[in-house]
Amino acid sequence: MIIDTPTPEGPGRLFVAPAEQPSALLMLGHGAGGGVDAMDLKLLSGFLPAEGIAVARFEQPWRTTGRQVAVPPPRLDVGWLAAVERLWAEPAYADLPLYVGGRSAGARVACRTATAVGARGVVCLAFPLHLPGRPEKSRAPELLQPEVPRLVLQGSKDTFGSAEEVRLAAAEDAGVQVVELPGVDHGYRVPKAAAWTAADLRAELKRRVLEFVRP
């Protein structure tokens, strides 16, 4: 189901995968270099509804209108918050426990706005801790901002911050759970010769996220 979503930043879109008798709602945002059809976002939206978790993927207005470059972070937050309000206007989702998350930049948005929307938890798919080669410009304060549990699924070869880097950055915050994805990069690509396969990655993503969002 596609829900056109007016926002102060322009028209966005919600791609909703409903569950027959939902016990929770997971809203996911896409990255700055891709859209809602990213492998991990599609995987979760195809898997979780059968487990009783409705999934809504939000396409930011900059993407909906065909622009190639994402708008600055504060404007991403504005579009996201409007999308949450639009989703809450649907009677089927108004009273469900809300979890938020996303891929890369989408995870940053979810962390920054988690408190404002009353999220129960945040799912971070490849959290971009820093730009490649720029560890001194850390975005750890965004990851540490929410007071609710955060699940970070991070590749060991992620140039935007490896799983070990994220673990160290969040060492003082017991609310952050970091799951290392062996050999995986920022785009969740697995080397062809790796013992840990793409099928292993997909299975781990499904298992970990389901455990995290299941009430």
C-alpha positions in Angstrom: 0.0 0.0 0.0 1.4 3.4 -1.0 0.3 6.5 1.0 1.1 9.9 -0.5 2.5 12.0 2.3 2.4 15.8 2.2 5.3 17.4 4.2 6.7 20.9 4.7 9.5 19.7 2.4 7.2 18.6 -0.4 5.5 15.3 -1.2 6.8 12.1 0.3 5.6 8.5 0.1 4.9 5.8 2.6 5.2 2.2 1.4 3.3 0.2 3.9 3.5 -3.6 4.3 0.5 -4.4 6.6 0.3 -7.3 9.1 -2.9 -9.2 9.5 -3.1 -8.6 13.2 -0.2 -6.2 13.9 1.4 -6.0 17.4 3.9 -3.3 16.5 4.8 -0.9 13.7 8.4 -0.4 12.3 8.9 2.7 10.3 12.1 2.8 8.2 14.0 5.5 6.3 16.3 5.2 3.4 19.9 6.4 3.0 21.3 9.5 1.2 22.5 7.5 -1.8 19.5 5.2 -2.3 15.8 4.7 -1.8 13.3 2.4 -0.1 14.2 -0.5 -2.4 17.5 -1.0 -0.7 18.0 -4.7 0.0 17.7 -4.5 3.8 14.6 -2.3 3.8 12.8 -4.6 1.3 13.9 -7.7 3.1 12.4 -6.5 6.4 9.2 -5.2 4.8 8.7 -8.5 3.1 9.5 -10.6 6.2 8.2 -8.9 9.3 4.4 -8.6 8.4 4.0 -12.3 8.5 5.4 -12.2 12.1 2.9 -9.6 13.2 5.0 -6.5 12.6 3.7 -3.9 10.1 6.4 -2.1 8.2 6.3 1.4 6.6 9.2 2.6 4.5 9.3 6.4 4.0 10.6 7.9 0.8 11.9 11.4 1.6 10.5 14.3 -0.6 13.9 14.9 -2.2 13.8 11.4 -3.5 10.1 11.5 -4.5 10.6 14.6 -6.6 13.6 13.1 -8.4 16.4 15.1 -6.9 19.8 13.3 -6.8 21.2 14.8 -3.6 19.7 14.6 -0.2 18.7 17.8 1.7 20.4 18.7 4.9 19.7 16.7 8.1 17.3 19.2 9.7 15.1 19.1 6.6 15.2 15.3 6.6 13.8 15.3 10.1 11.0 17.7 9.1 9.8 15.3 6.4 10.1 12.3 8.6 8.1 13.8 11.4 5.3 14.7 9.0 5.3 11.2 7.7 5.0 9.8 11.3 2.0 12.0 11.8 0.4 10.9 8.5 0.9 7.2 9.5 -0.7 7.8 12.9 -3.8 9.2 11.1 -4.4 5.7 9.8 -6.7 3.9 12.4 -4.9 0.6 11.9 -1.6 2.1 13.1 -2.6 4.9 15.5 -2.3 2.9 18.7 0.5 0.4 17.9 3.9 0.5 19.6 6.2 2.4 17.3 9.7 1.4 16.4 11.8 3.5 14.1 15.0 3.0 12.1 16.6 3.1 8.7 19.6 2.6 6.6 22.6 5.0 7.0 21.2 8.5 6.9 17.8 7.1 7.7 19.2 5.7 10.9 20.5 9.1 11.9 17.1 10.7 11.3 15.4 7.9 13.4 17.9 8.5 16.3 17.5 12.3 16.2 13.7 12.1 16.3 13.1 9.0 18.4 12.2 10.9 21.5 9.9 13.3 19.7 7.8 10.5 18.2 7.8 8.3 21.4 9.5 5.4 19.7 10.0 2.2 21.7 13.4 1.5 20.0 15.6 2.3 17.1 16.9 0.0 14.4 20.1 1.3 12.8 21.1 -0.5 9.6 24.7 0.6 8.8 24.9 3.6 11.1 27.3 6.2 9.4 29.4 7.0 12.4 31.7 9.2 10.3 32.6 9.9 6.7 35.2 7.5 5.3 38.7 8.5 6.5 37.3 11.2 8.8 36.8 9.5 12.2 37.4 12.8 14.0 34.0 14.0 12.7 32.0 11.6 14.8 28.2 11.3 14.7 28.2 9.3 17.9 26.1 12.0 19.8 23.2 11.2 17.4 23.4 7.5 18.2 23.6 8.2 21.9 20.8 10.7 21.9 17.7 8.4 22.3 16.9 7.1 25.7 15.3 3.9 24.3 17.1 0.7 23.2 19.0 0.9 19.9 20.0 -2.0 17.7 22.9 -1.4 15.4 23.6 -3.9 12.6 27.1 -2.9 11.4 29.5 -4.4 9.0 33.1 -5.2 10.1 34.3 -3.6 6.9 32.1 -0.5 6.9 34.3 2.5 6.0 31.7 4.8 7.6 32.5 3.2 10.9 33.1 -0.5 11.6 31.2 -2.5 14.2 34.2 -2.2 16.5 34.3 1.6 16.1 30.6 1.9 16.9 31.0 -0.5 19.9 33.7 1.7 21.3 31.8 4.9 20.6 28.8 3.6 22.5 30.7 1.8 25.2 29.2 3.9 28.0 25.6 3.5 26.8 24.1 0.2 27.9 21.1 0.9 25.6 23.1 0.3 22.4 23.4 -3.2 21.1 25.9 -3.6 18.3 25.7 -6.7 16.1 28.8 -7.2 14.0 28.2 -8.4 10.4 31.5 -10.2 9.4 33.1 -8.9 6.2 30.2 -6.7 5.3 30.6 -3.2 4.0 28.4 -0.1 4.4 26.1 -1.2 1.5 25.7 -4.6 3.2 27.8 -6.3 0.4 29.5 -9.6 1.3 32.7 -10.6 -0.4 32.2 -13.5 -2.8 34.9 -15.6 -1.2 33.7 -15.0 2.3 32.7 -17.9 4.5 29.8 -15.8 5.8 27.4 -15.5 2.8 24.8 -13.1 1.6 22.2 -15.7 2.8 23.7 -15.6 6.2 23.5 -11.8 6.3 19.8 -11.8 5.3 19.0 -14.4 8.0 20.9 -12.5 10.6 19.1 -9.2 9.7 15.7 -10.9 9.9 16.4 -12.7 13.2 17.9 -9.7 15.0 15.3 -7.2 14.0 12.4 -9.5 14.8 13.8 -10.2 18.2 14.2 -6.5 18.8 10.8 -5.2 17.7 8.6 -8.1 18.8 6.7 -6.8 21.9 
